[in-house]
């Protein structure tokens, strides 16, 4: 069954969340204390993996209304979760074979609710005619049997007719026994719990605080397990034992300890490999398990029996530390994978609920975790998780985000936690992670690509584009289509740009103007190691002048003709090659035109004019420029 939407009422800080949609991957985003965790906890108890986790009104009913609830003054006060589900195609086929074709179809919406009485209720529109006809066939009804139960479009009809039969045939007795068990009243609850519950996914909840302990005193662990008093963290160790195909009974026996270590090492190796497929922070970590006799001088319970300890080895630094002392992010990720591998082993029909996953992870590692969700969890299970981090939002599917906020009305009356099926909210604190993520995503994708060519400004983009296209029209080498050209704002900004975006698996090449005052800046950029030296291209590399801009690559004659056409300069006002003194074309043009009161020179304007008037030059005008730009494009493409 697939969860379609949810409404939560009367639970902790939630008075009425209102109905919100659930996707295959759903992110609940909101600030601290907004009620995100309460939503997951309420949903979890609808059909929990651990049947002992039930609703408890004493601790979970909203305190402001608990007295009225206990006095019976609140209508429908027992209800906590109202959820709507649809069956998958495979499930519909299986139900059709068992209860008749079209008993349930693809449009059937099943409502499943639960609350403080901890009795699930079911409701849906079913084709009872098909159901009862199929069961009559199963019980081999004869003509006389069918005559006594002639109409069967509802539970009520069948119940009334069964009561009216004075003597039941053998077939009718079998049918009545099944009917009374399935429909003790006119509701669908008993039938659904018996026949449909197997299709209802169980909810599995994992919080940020569940982590594998660095040390386990085995005698104490066995005692607590037998008493049902394991902590959430100790249950992660229990999951590890299950993955290793061992048990509490086995670890009591000292002669089994070596086998335990070997089994857990195998699991550790598997999980470590899985982590490093997604863990980009440090590839030099290795998890080790060991089992030693307790030291009498240690604090209880670590002074008795055997102590199972987990350590993390850093192969780069040849050091080993206790699991508890390692970075919280890696510890959480490793613990989570133990739990997730275990839960998959135990159940194959799940909905995963994660409370603040990756809270201790670096922003880049949070992105890795999102990738893990999408590649390893979402193809199998629906996933609902909470966050207040912008880096835990999936911008390839931002509409799967739901805002969570604790709301009051205009009179400051408490309305409790509300969940918005839209990603927008009026509360600035609630939307801050979304705004931050939007901003980060835009800066990552609006101007830059996987292969980024940094240039000084917009005019450089236009000139490069023009000459590249001209070269390609002539069958010569232009810029590869794999490049995204991005303005950086000058040599001073390039180092900052590369520092900010270079770690994002980008290939970056820069083509920059070069003047004598830039030498130290270029040297610093090369020494920084942020870019390979061959990826730092200077305009002066393609001209005969030590000080050059992209306009010098174009050449004085062609550039003068472009400027004259752009500003409609003729006669004595026209810019000539002689006036440009044969070098530093851009600055010489600026100096010449500064003497003309009728012209306000802007070096960007000629490039725009060129794009609109591409016929301003003849092939003869730009023959030498094409040669120079072909060399530029060839050198840039080498980086690919």
C-alpha positions in Angstrom: 0.0 0.0 0.0 1.2 3.5 -0.8 0.6 6.3 1.7 -1.2 9.2 0.0 -1.8 11.8 2.7 -2.0 12.2 6.5 -3.8 14.3 9.1 -2.7 14.3 12.7 -4.8 15.5 15.7 -4.6 15.7 19.4 -0.9 14.7 19.8 1.6 16.7 21.9 1.9 20.1 20.3 -0.4 19.1 17.4 -4.1 20.0 17.7 -4.8 19.5 14.0 -2.1 19.4 11.5 -4.6 19.5 8.6 -4.2 17.1 5.8 -0.9 17.0 4.0 0.3 14.9 1.1 3.0 12.2 1.3 5.3 11.5 -1.6 7.8 8.7 -2.1 10.3 11.1 -0.6 8.9 13.7 1.8 10.8 16.3 3.7 9.3 18.1 6.7 11.1 21.4 7.1 10.7 23.8 10.0 12.5 25.4 12.9 13.2 23.9 16.2 10.2 23.2 18.5 7.8 23.5 15.5 6.5 19.9 16.0 8.4 18.0 13.3 9.4 15.1 15.6 5.9 14.9 17.0 4.5 14.3 13.5 6.9 11.4 12.9 6.2 9.9 16.3 2.4 10.1 15.9 2.7 8.6 12.4 5.0 5.8 13.6 2.4 4.5 16.1 -0.2 4.0 13.4 1.5 0.7 12.6 4.8 0.5 14.4 7.6 -2.1 13.8 7.6 -2.6 17.6 4.0 -3.5 18.5 4.6 -2.4 22.1 5.0 1.3 21.0 1.4 2.5 21.4 -0.3 5.8 22.0 -0.5 7.0 25.6 -2.9 9.8 26.4 -1.3 10.5 29.8 1.9 11.5 28.2 1.0 12.5 24.7 -2.4 14.2 24.7 -2.0 18.0 24.4 -1.7 19.3 27.9 -4.0 22.3 27.5 -6.9 20.0 26.7 -6.1 16.9 28.6 -8.6 17.6 31.4 -11.5 18.1 28.9 -10.4 14.9 27.1 -10.4 12.9 30.3 -13.9 14.3 31.1 -15.2 13.1 27.7 -15.9 16.7 26.6 -14.0 16.5 23.3 -15.6 14.8 20.3 -13.3 12.4 18.4 -10.6 13.1 21.0 -9.3 9.6 20.7 -8.2 10.0 17.1 -4.5 10.8 16.4 -3.8 9.8 12.8 -6.1 9.7 9.8 -4.3 8.4 6.8 -5.3 7.6 3.2 -3.7 4.8 1.2 -3.9 3.2 -2.2 -3.1 -0.4 -3.2 -0.3 -1.1 -5.7 -1.1 -2.9 -9.0 0.5 -6.2 -7.6 -1.6 -6.0 -4.4 -4.8 -5.4 -6.4 -4.1 -8.5 -8.5 -3.4 -10.6 -5.3 -6.7 -9.3 -3.7 -8.6 -10.0 -6.9 -7.5 -13.7 -6.9 -8.5 -14.0 -3.2 -11.7 -11.9 -3.0 -12.8 -11.5 -6.6 -11.8 -9.2 -9.4 -12.7 -5.5 -8.7 -13.3 -6.1 -5.0 -10.7 -3.3 -4.8 -9.4 -1.4 -7.7 -6.8 1.3 -8.5 -9.1 4.1 -7.5 -10.0 2.7 -4.1 -8.8 4.9 -1.3 -8.4 3.2 2.1 -8.7 5.3 5.2 -6.7 3.9 8.2 -6.9 5.6 11.5 -5.6 5.0 15.0 -5.6 6.8 18.3 -5.4 6.6 22.1 -7.6 3.4 22.2 -4.9 1.8 20.1 -7.4 0.1 17.8 -6.9 0.7 14.1 -10.0 1.5 12.1 -10.4 0.9 8.4 -12.8 2.4 5.9 -13.1 2.1 2.1 -15.6 1.6 -0.7 -15.4 -2.1 -1.6 -17.4 -4.1 -4.1 -19.1 -6.4 -1.6 -21.1 -8.1 -4.3 -17.9 -9.4 -5.8 -16.5 -10.3 -2.3 -19.5 -12.3 -1.1 -20.0 -14.0 -4.5 -16.4 -15.2 -4.5 -16.7 -16.5 -0.9 -19.9 -18.3 -1.8 -18.1 -20.0 -4.6 -15.2 -20.9 -2.2 -17.8 -22.6 0.2 -19.4 -24.3 -2.8 -22.9 -22.8 -2.5 -25.6 -24.8 -4.3 -28.7 -23.4 -6.0 -30.7 -23.6 -2.8 -28.0 -21.9 -0.8 -27.8 -19.0 -3.3 -31.6 -18.7 -3.2 -31.5 -18.1 0.6 -28.9 -15.3 0.2 -30.1 -13.7 -2.9 -28.8 -10.2 -2.5 -25.4 -9.4 -1.1 -24.3 -5.9 -2.0 -23.6 -5.0 1.6 -22.6 -6.5 5.0 -26.0 -5.5 6.4 -27.9 -7.4 3.7 -25.9 -10.6 4.2 -26.2 -10.4 8.0 -30.0 -10.0 7.8 -30.4 -13.0 5.4 -28.2 -15.3 7.5 -30.3 -14.5 10.6 -33.5 -15.4 8.7 -32.3 -18.9 7.7 -33.7 -21.4 10.2 -31.5 -24.3 9.2 -28.1 -23.7 7.6 -26.6 -26.1 5.1 -23.0 -27.2 5.5 -21.9 -24.6 2.9 -23.9 -21.9 4.7 -22.4 -22.8 8.0 -18.9 -22.5 6.7 -19.8 -19.2 5.1 -21.4 -17.9 8.2 -18.4 -18.8 10.4 -16.1 -16.8 8.0 -18.6 -13.9 7.8 -19.1 -13.6 11.6 -15.3 -13.6 12.1 -14.7 -11.1 9.3 -17.6 -8.8 10.1 -18.5 -9.0 13.8 -20.2 -5.7 13.3 -20.9 -3.6 10.2 -17.5 -2.1 10.2 -14.5 -3.2 8.1 -12.0 -3.3 10.9 -11.9 -7.1 11.7 -11.9 -8.1 8.0 -9.1 -5.6 7.2 -6.9 -6.5 10.2 -7.2 -10.2 9.1 -6.8 -9.9 5.4 -5.4 -6.4 4.5 -3.0 -5.7 7.4 -0.3 -7.6 5.6 -0.3 -5.0 2.9 -0.2 -2.0 5.3 3.5 -1.0 5.6 5.0 -0.9 9.1 6.6 2.4 10.2 10.2 2.3 11.3 11.5 5.4 13.2 15.1 6.3 13.6 16.3 9.5 15.4 19.5 11.5 15.3 20.2 10.3 18.8 20.3 6.5 18.1 24.0 5.5 17.9 26.0 2.4 18.3 27.7 2.5 21.7 31.4 2.5 21.7 31.5 -0.2 24.5 29.0 -2.8 25.5 29.3 -4.8 28.7 27.9 -8.2 27.5 26.7 -9.5 30.8 24.8 -6.3 31.5 23.5 -6.2 27.9 22.1 -9.8 28.3 20.4 -8.9 31.6 18.8 -5.7 30.2 17.7 -7.5 27.1 16.0 -10.3 29.1 14.2 -7.6 31.1 13.2 -5.6 28.0 15.1 -2.6 29.2 17.5 -1.9 26.3 18.1 1.7 25.4 17.7 3.0 21.9 21.4 3.0 21.4 21.7 -0.6 22.7 19.1 -1.6 20.2 21.4 -0.6 17.5 23.9 -3.1 18.9 21.1 -5.7 19.0 20.6 -4.9 15.3 24.3 -5.5 14.6 24.0 -8.9 16.3 21.1 -9.8 14.1 23.0 -8.8 11.0 25.8 -11.0 12.1 23.3 -13.9 12.4 24.0 -14.3 16.1 21.9 -13.9 19.2 21.9 -12.9 22.9 22.1 -16.6 23.8 25.2 -17.2 21.7 27.1 -14.3 23.2 26.7 -15.7 26.7 29.0 -18.5 25.8 32.7 -17.5 26.0 33.7 -20.0 23.4 31.5 -18.2 20.9 33.1 -14.8 21.3 35.7 -15.3 18.6 33.0 -16.4 16.2 31.1 -13.2 17.2 34.0 -11.0 16.4 34.5 -12.7 13.0 30.8 -12.3 12.1 30.6 -8.7 13.2 33.8 -7.9 11.2 32.1 -9.3 8.1 29.1 -7.0 8.7 31.5 -4.1 9.5 33.3 -4.6 6.2 30.0 -4.7 4.2 28.6 -1.5 5.9 32.0 0.3 5.6 32.0 -0.4 1.8 28.4 0.9 1.6 29.3 4.1 3.6 32.3 4.9 1.4 30.2 4.8 -1.7 28.5 7.9 -0.3 30.9 9.2 2.4 33.0 11.9 0.7 34.6 13.4 3.9 37.3 10.9 4.6 38.1 7.6 2.8 40.8 6.5 5.3 38.6 5.2 8.0 38.1 1.6 9.1 35.8 0.2 11.7 37.2 -2.5 14.1 35.4 -4.7 16.6 37.1 -6.4 19.5 36.1 -8.4 22.6 38.2 -8.3 25.8 37.9 -9.3 29.4 36.7 -6.5 31.7 39.1 -4.8 34.0 38.1 -5.0 37.7 39.1 -1.4 38.3 36.8 0.0 35.6 33.5 1.6 36.4 30.3 -0.6 36.4 29.1 -2.3 34.4 32.4 -2.4 32.4 34.2 -4.2 35.3 32.5 -7.6 34.8 32.6 -10.2 32.1 33.4 -9.4 28.5 33.4 -6.0 26.9 32.5 -5.6 23.2 34.1 -2.4 21.9 34.0 -0.6 18.6 36.9 1.5 17.4 37.7 3.5 14.3 41.1 3.3 12.7 42.4 6.2 10.6 44.7 4.6 8.1 46.1 7.9 7.0 47.3 8.9 10.5 47.8 5.3 11.7 45.7 6.0 14.8 42.7 4.3 16.4 40.1 5.9 18.7 36.9 4.7 20.4 33.8 4.8 18.4 32.3 7.3 20.9 35.2 9.7 20.3 35.0 9.7 16.5 33.3 12.5 14.6 29.6 12.4 15.4 28.7 12.5 11.7 30.5 9.3 10.8 29.2 7.6 14.0 25.7 8.5 13.1 26.0 7.4 9.4 27.6 4.0 10.5 24.9 3.5 13.1 22.1 4.4 10.7 23.3 1.9 8.1 23.4 -0.9 10.7 19.9 -0.1 11.6 18.7 0.2 8.0 20.3 -3.0 6.9 18.8 -4.7 9.9 15.3 -3.4 9.4 15.4 -4.5 5.7 16.3 -7.9 6.8 13.4 -8.1 9.2 10.7 -6.4 7.1 10.1 -5.9 3.4 7.1 -3.6 3.6 8.1 -0.4 5.4 7.8 3.3 5.5 11.0 4.9 6.9 10.7 7.8 9.3 14.0 9.7 10.0 14.1 12.4 12.6 16.7 15.1 11.8 19.0 12.7 9.8 22.5 13.9 9.2 22.2 16.7 11.8 25.9 16.2 12.7 27.1 15.9 9.1 29.0 18.5 7.1 26.9 20.2 4.4 28.6 18.2 1.7 28.0 15.0 3.6 24.4 15.9 3.9 24.2 16.1 0.2 25.8 12.6 0.1 23.1 11.4 2.5 20.3 12.8 0.2 21.9 10.8 -2.6 21.9 7.7 -0.4 18.2 8.2 0.3 17.4 8.5 -3.4 19.5 5.6 -4.6 19.1 3.1 -1.7 15.9 3.9 0.2 13.4 5.6 -2.1 13.4 2.9 -4.8 12.2 0.4 -2.1 10.3 2.4 0.6 8.5 5.6 1.1 10.7 7.9 3.2 9.6 10.8 5.5 12.3 12.8 7.2 12.6 16.1 9.1 15.2 18.8 8.9 16.0 22.4 9.4 19.1 22.3 7.3 19.1 23.8 3.7 21.5 21.1 2.6 19.1 18.3 3.5 16.6 19.6 0.9 16.4 17.8 -2.5 16.2 20.5 -5.1 15.5 18.0 -7.9 12.1 17.5 -6.2 11.6 20.6 -4.0 7.8 20.2 -4.2 8.1 17.2 -1.9 9.0 19.5 1.0 6.4 20.4 3.6 6.7 23.3 5.9 6.0 22.7 9.6 5.3 25.6 12.0 3.7 26.2 15.4 0.8 28.6 14.6 -1.2 31.2 16.5 -4.1 33.2 15.1 -4.3 37.1 15.0 -5.5 37.0 18.6 -2.5 34.9 19.7 -4.7 31.8 20.3 -2.7 28.7 19.9 -3.6 26.6 16.8 -0.7 24.2 17.3 1.5 22.6 14.6 0.4 22.9 11.0 1.9 21.2 8.0 1.7 23.0 4.7 1.6 21.0 1.5 3.1 24.0 -0.3 6.8 24.8 0.2 6.0 28.5 1.1 5.1 29.9 4.5 4.6 33.3 6.0 6.9 32.5 8.8 10.5 33.7 7.9 12.2 31.3 10.3 10.3 28.4 8.8 11.2 29.3 5.2 14.8 30.2 6.0 16.2 26.8 5.1 14.2 26.9 1.9 15.4 30.4 1.1 19.0 29.4 1.9 18.8 26.3 -0.2 17.2 28.2 -3.1 20.1 30.7 -3.0 22.7 28.0 -2.8 21.1 26.0 -5.6 20.9 29.1 -7.8 24.6 30.0 -7.3 25.5 26.4 -8.1 23.5 26.1 -11.3 22.5 29.5 -12.7 25.9 30.6 -14.0 28.2 27.6 -13.7 28.3 24.1 -15.1 30.3 21.0 -14.7 32.9 22.4 -17.1 33.2 26.2 -16.4 35.3 28.7 -18.3 35.9 31.8 -16.2 36.3 35.1 -18.0 36.5 38.7 -16.9 33.0 40.0 -17.8 30.0 39.8 -20.2 31.9 41.3 -23.2 34.4 38.4 -23.0 31.5 35.9 -23.2 30.1 37.6 -26.3 33.4 37.9 -28.1 34.3 34.3 -27.4 30.9 33.1 -28.5 31.1 35.1 -31.7 34.5 33.9 -32.7 33.9 30.3 -31.7 30.8 30.1 -33.9 32.6 31.7 -36.8 35.4 29.1 -36.5 32.9 26.3 -36.4 31.1 27.7 -39.4 34.4 27.4 -41.3 35.0 23.9 -40.0 37.7 25.0 -37.6 38.2 24.5 -33.9 35.8 26.5 -31.7 34.9 26.1 -28.1 33.4 22.7 -27.1 29.7 22.8 -26.3 30.6 21.2 -22.9 31.8 24.6 -21.6 29.7 27.0 -19.6 31.2 30.5 -19.8 30.9 32.4 -16.6 31.9 36.0 -15.8 34.0 36.2 -12.6 34.5 40.0 -12.3 38.3 40.0 -12.8 41.5 38.4 -11.6 40.8 39.5 -8.1 37.6 37.4 -7.9 38.9 34.3 -9.6 40.6 32.8 -6.5 37.4 33.4 -4.4 35.3 31.8 -7.1 37.4 28.7 -7.4 37.6 28.4 -3.6 33.8 28.5 -3.4 32.9 26.3 -6.3 36.0 24.3 -7.1 35.3 21.6 -4.6 31.9 20.9 -6.3 33.5 18.4 -8.8 33.8 21.2 -11.4 36.4 21.5 -14.1 37.4 25.2 -14.2 39.6 27.0 -16.7 40.1 30.8 -16.7 41.0 33.2 -19.5 41.9 36.5 -18.0 43.3 39.9 -19.1 46.8 40.5 -18.1 48.6 43.7 -17.1 51.9 44.3 -15.3 50.2 44.9 -12.0 48.5 41.5 -12.2 51.7 39.4 -12.0 51.6 38.9 -8.3 48.0 37.9 -8.4 48.6 35.4 -11.1 51.5 34.0 -9.2 49.5 33.6 -6.1 46.7 31.9 -8.0 49.1 29.4 -9.5 50.8 28.7 -6.2 47.5 28.2 -4.4 47.0 24.9 -6.3 43.3 25.7 -6.7 43.7 25.5 -10.5 46.2 23.6 -12.6 48.8 26.0 -14.2 47.7 24.8 -17.6 44.1 25.9 -16.8 45.2 29.6 -16.2 45.2 31.3 -19.6 46.3 34.9 -20.1 45.2 37.1 -23.0 48.9 38.1 -23.4 49.6 34.5 -24.3 47.8 35.1 -27.7 49.1 38.5 -28.6 52.5 40.1 -29.2 52.0 42.5 -26.3 52.9 41.8 -22.6 49.8 43.7 -21.5 46.6 42.5 -23.1 42.9 42.3 -23.0 40.6 40.1 -25.1 40.3 43.2 -27.4 44.0 42.8 -28.2 43.3 39.2 -29.4 40.7 40.7 -31.7 43.3 43.1 -33.0 43.5 46.9 -33.4 42.2 47.1 -37.0 39.1 44.9 -36.5 38.3 46.5 -33.1 38.6 50.0 -34.5 36.2 49.1 -37.2 33.7 47.7 -34.7 33.9 50.7 -32.4 33.4 53.1 -35.3 30.3 51.2 -36.5 29.0 51.0 -32.9 29.2 54.7 -32.2 28.7 55.8 -35.8 32.1 57.6 -35.9 33.2 58.9 -39.3 35.8 61.3 -40.7 37.9 63.0 -38.0 36.0 61.3 -35.2 36.8 57.8 -36.4 39.2 55.6 -34.4 42.1 54.5 -36.5 44.9 52.0 -36.0 47.4 54.8 -35.9 45.6 56.4 -33.0 45.6 53.1 -31.1 49.4 53.0 -31.2 49.4 49.3 -32.1 48.9 47.9 -28.5 46.6 47.8 -25.5 43.7 48.2 -27.8 41.0 48.7 -25.2 42.8 51.3 -23.1 44.0 53.2 -26.2 40.4 53.3 -27.5 39.2 54.6 -24.2 41.8 57.3 -24.2 41.0 58.4 -27.8 37.3 58.5 -27.2 37.7 60.4 -23.9 38.6 63.4 -26.1 35.3 63.2 -27.9 32.5 65.0 -26.0 29.8 63.3 -28.0 30.8 59.7 -27.0 30.6 58.1 -23.7 32.6 54.9 -24.2 31.5 51.6 -22.6 33.6 48.6 -23.4 30.6 46.3 -23.1 28.6 48.2 -25.8 30.7 47.2 -28.9 30.4 43.5 -28.0 26.6 43.9 -27.8 26.6 45.7 -31.2 28.6 42.8 -32.7 26.0 40.2 -31.7 23.3 42.3 -33.3 25.3 43.2 -36.4 27.5 40.2 -37.1 28.1 41.4 -40.6 30.1 44.4 -39.4 33.3 42.5 -40.3 34.4 40.9 -43.5 36.4 37.7 -43.3 39.4 39.7 -44.3 39.0 42.0 -41.3 39.2 39.1 -38.8 41.4 36.6 -40.6 44.3 37.1 -38.1 41.8 37.3 -35.1 40.3 33.9 -36.1 43.8 32.3 -36.0 44.4 33.7 -32.5 40.9 32.7 -31.2 41.3 29.2 -32.7 44.5 28.8 -30.6 42.6 30.1 -27.5 39.7 27.6 -28.1 42.1 24.7 -28.7 44.0 25.5 -25.4 40.7 25.7 -23.5 39.4 22.5 -24.9 42.6 20.6 -23.9 41.3 20.8 -20.3 38.5 18.5 -21.2 
